[in-house]
Amino acid sequence: MRVLGIETATAVASVGVVTGEVVVECHRAIAASHARELLPLIDEALMEAGIALRGIELVAVSIGPGSFTGLRIGLSVAKGLAFANGVPIIGVSTLEAYAASLGSRPGWIWPVLDARKGEVYAAGYCWSGEALRCIAAPSVIEAAAFADRLEAPSLLLGDGVDTYAEIWAAAAACPFESRRLADAPPSGVAVARLAALRLGTTGAGDLATLEPAYCRRPDAERNGSVVVSAR
């Protein structure tokens, strides 16, 4: 199956193309807007894979948590491509795909994304054989309190590491390994692979009702405003 994976939850966008024979991934740091960068990045990945857009059989998209603006843009583009090409779409948890992106390893894997306001989006995963298990469900938590969740061995990855690693190192009861966003960005290939696995078990998503999983409401909704925060 030829799968296009779209990941726009952070300041590094990723597009993956996965087929039986070809795996291509393209990353791009987003200087201004995902809307400006995403379609050229998709074209780049498809060209490198040698596949036309009309040859894609499944569109996979990261649905959060993460940047509110990035998630909305990624999902809008993914829906448009799925509708225009008449192919199924599947939404994948950003944090699950992120945890899966580095492959099987012992211990805890904690994707941690900066949620602003002194908070992070976090979830804890462990590998059990060939299966990735979610042990701590995705949630938003005060960054200062996150260190209390850590036990050895743990790997932390994401832009939350960029912002809070020194605080966690001082507060955690055990040492941990960490990867900054630039060194291990979220993966469009991981999004594509998870979606391909789910297509055969849970089926495709509903194009009309598929929405981002923010973990918390945008500030504008909480304040009763019509203007939506960027994260």
C-alpha positions as CSV (number, residue, x, y, z in Angstrom):
1,M,0.0,0.0,0.0
2,R,1.2,3.5,-0.9
3,V,0.7,5.8,2.1
4,L,1.3,9.5,2.5
5,G,2.0,10.6,6.1
6,I,1.6,14.2,7.2
7,E,3.0,15.5,10.5
8,T,2.6,19.2,11.5
9,A,2.2,19.3,15.3
10,T,5.5,21.1,15.9
11,A,7.8,23.7,14.4
12,V,9.4,20.9,12.2
13,A,7.0,19.5,9.6
14,S,7.5,16.0,8.3
15,V,6.1,14.2,5.3
16,G,6.6,10.5,4.8
17,V,5.8,8.3,1.8
18,V,5.7,4.5,2.5
19,T,5.2,1.7,0.0
20,G,6.2,-1.9,0.0
21,E,9.6,-1.0,-1.5
22,V,10.1,2.7,-0.8
23,V,10.4,4.7,2.4
24,V,11.0,8.5,2.0
25,E,10.9,11.2,4.6
26,C,11.3,14.9,4.2
27,H,11.6,17.4,7.1
28,R,11.4,21.2,7.1
29,A,11.7,23.7,9.9
30,I,8.7,26.0,9.7
31,A,9.9,29.6,9.8
32,A,6.6,31.3,9.3
33,S,3.6,29.1,8.4
34,H,2.8,25.4,7.9
35,A,0.3,26.6,5.2
36,R,3.2,28.0,3.1
37,E,5.6,25.1,3.5
38,L,3.4,21.9,3.6
39,L,2.4,21.5,0.0
40,P,5.9,22.0,-1.4
41,L,7.1,19.5,1.2
42,I,4.6,16.9,0.1
43,D,5.6,17.5,-3.5
44,E,9.2,17.0,-2.6
45,A,8.6,13.7,-0.8
46,L,6.4,12.3,-3.6
47,M,9.0,13.3,-6.2
48,E,11.8,11.6,-4.2
49,A,9.7,8.5,-3.8
50,G,8.9,8.5,-7.6
51,I,5.1,8.4,-6.9
52,A,2.5,10.7,-8.3
53,L,-0.1,12.0,-5.9
54,R,-2.9,10.1,-7.7
55,G,-0.9,6.9,-6.8
56,I,-1.4,7.4,-3.1
57,E,-3.9,4.9,-1.6
58,L,-4.1,6.2,2.0
59,V,-3.6,9.6,3.6
60,A,-2.4,9.5,7.2
61,V,-2.2,12.6,9.4
62,S,-1.0,13.5,12.9
63,I,-4.0,14.9,14.9
64,G,-2.3,16.0,18.1
65,P,-1.8,17.1,20.6
66,G,0.6,19.9,19.5
67,S,0.4,23.3,17.8
68,F,-3.2,24.2,17.3
69,T,-2.5,26.1,14.1
70,G,-0.1,23.4,12.7
71,L,-2.6,20.6,13.4
72,R,-5.5,22.4,11.8
73,I,-3.4,23.1,8.6
74,G,-2.1,19.5,8.4
75,L,-5.6,18.1,8.9
76,S,-7.1,20.4,6.3
77,V,-4.5,19.5,3.7
78,A,-4.9,15.8,4.4
79,K,-8.7,16.0,4.1
80,G,-8.4,17.9,0.9
81,L,-6.0,15.3,-0.6
82,A,-8.1,12.3,0.6
83,F,-11.3,13.8,-0.8
84,A,-9.8,14.9,-4.2
85,N,-8.2,11.5,-4.7
86,G,-11.0,9.4,-3.4
87,V,-8.8,7.6,-0.8
88,P,-9.3,6.8,2.9
89,I,-7.9,9.0,5.7
90,I,-6.7,8.0,9.1
91,G,-5.8,10.2,12.0
92,V,-2.9,9.2,14.3
93,S,-1.9,10.4,17.7
94,T,1.1,12.7,17.5
95,L,2.6,11.4,20.7
96,E,2.1,7.7,19.7
97,A,3.7,8.2,16.3
98,Y,6.6,10.2,17.9
99,A,7.2,7.4,20.4
100,A,7.2,4.8,17.6
101,S,9.5,6.8,15.3
102,L,12.8,5.6,17.0
103,G,11.8,1.9,17.0
104,S,11.8,-0.7,19.7
105,R,13.9,0.0,22.8
106,P,13.8,-0.9,26.5
107,G,12.2,1.4,29.1
108,W,9.9,4.3,29.0
109,I,9.5,6.6,26.0
110,W,8.1,10.1,26.8
111,P,7.2,12.4,23.9
112,V,6.9,15.8,25.5
113,L,5.7,18.8,23.5
114,D,5.8,22.4,24.8
115,A,2.2,23.5,25.4
116,R,3.2,27.0,26.5
117,K,2.0,28.5,29.8
118,G,4.5,26.4,31.7
119,E,2.9,23.1,30.6
120,V,3.7,20.2,28.3
121,Y,1.7,17.6,26.3
122,A,3.1,14.2,27.4
123,A,2.4,10.5,27.1
124,G,4.3,7.5,28.3
125,Y,4.9,4.4,26.1
126,C,6.8,1.1,26.4
127,W,7.6,-1.6,23.9
128,S,6.2,-5.1,24.5
129,G,7.8,-7.3,21.9
130,E,6.7,-5.7,18.5
131,A,3.9,-3.7,20.0
132,L,4.1,-0.2,21.4
133,R,1.9,0.1,24.6
134,C,0.5,3.4,25.9
135,I,1.1,3.3,29.7
136,A,0.4,6.9,30.5
137,A,-2.3,8.5,28.3
138,P,-1.8,11.8,26.5
139,S,-2.4,14.7,28.8
140,V,-1.4,18.3,29.5
141,I,0.7,18.7,32.7
142,E,2.6,21.4,34.4
143,A,6.2,21.2,33.2
144,A,7.6,21.5,36.8
145,A,5.5,18.5,37.9
146,F,6.4,16.3,34.9
147,A,9.7,15.2,36.5
148,D,7.8,13.3,39.1
149,R,6.6,10.8,36.5
150,L,10.1,9.7,35.4
151,E,11.6,6.4,36.3
152,A,14.7,4.8,34.8
153,P,15.2,4.1,32.0
154,S,13.4,6.9,30.3
155,L,13.9,8.6,26.9
156,L,12.4,12.1,26.5
157,L,12.0,13.6,23.1
158,G,10.4,16.7,21.6
159,D,10.4,20.5,21.9
160,G,9.5,20.2,25.6
161,V,13.1,18.9,26.0
162,D,14.4,22.1,24.4
163,T,12.5,24.2,26.9
164,Y,12.5,22.2,30.2
165,A,15.4,19.6,30.1
166,E,17.5,21.5,32.7
167,I,14.6,21.9,35.1
168,W,13.7,18.2,34.8
169,A,17.4,17.1,35.2
170,A,17.5,19.0,38.5
171,A,14.2,17.7,39.8
172,A,14.0,14.1,38.6
173,A,14.7,11.3,41.0
174,C,16.6,9.4,38.3
175,P,18.7,10.2,35.3
176,F,17.1,10.1,31.8
177,E,18.1,10.3,28.2
178,S,16.7,13.1,26.0
179,R,16.6,14.2,22.4
180,R,15.9,17.8,21.3
181,L,13.4,18.5,18.5
182,A,16.1,19.3,15.9
183,D,17.9,16.0,16.7
184,A,14.8,13.8,16.6
185,P,11.8,15.5,15.0
186,P,8.3,13.9,14.7
187,S,8.1,11.5,11.8
188,G,5.7,11.5,8.9
189,V,6.9,7.9,8.1
190,A,5.9,6.8,11.6
191,V,2.4,8.4,11.1
192,A,2.1,6.6,7.7
193,R,3.1,3.2,9.2
194,L,0.7,3.4,12.1
195,A,-2.1,4.4,9.8
196,A,-1.4,1.5,7.5
197,L,-1.6,-1.0,10.4
198,R,-4.9,0.4,11.6
199,L,-6.6,0.4,8.3
200,G,-6.9,-3.3,8.4
201,T,-8.1,-3.4,12.0
202,T,-10.2,-0.3,12.8
203,G,-10.8,0.9,9.3
204,A,-10.6,4.4,7.8
205,G,-11.5,7.6,9.6
206,D,-14.6,9.7,8.8
207,L,-13.6,12.5,6.5
208,A,-16.3,14.7,7.8
209,T,-15.9,14.3,11.5
210,L,-12.1,13.7,11.9
211,E,-10.8,16.5,14.2
212,P,-7.6,17.4,16.0
213,A,-7.1,16.0,19.5
214,Y,-5.9,19.1,21.3
215,C,-5.8,17.7,24.9
216,R,-7.0,21.1,26.1
217,R,-9.2,23.8,24.6
218,P,-7.7,26.7,22.8
219,D,-7.4,29.8,24.9
220,A,-10.0,31.6,22.9
221,E,-12.6,28.9,23.6
222,R,-11.9,29.0,27.3
223,N,-12.2,32.8,27.3
224,G,-15.3,32.9,25.2
225,S,-13.6,34.6,22.3
226,V,-13.8,33.7,18.6
227,V,-10.1,34.2,18.1
228,V,-8.1,31.0,18.3
229,S,-4.7,30.8,20.0
230,A,-1.7,29.6,17.9
231,R,-1.0,26.8,20.4
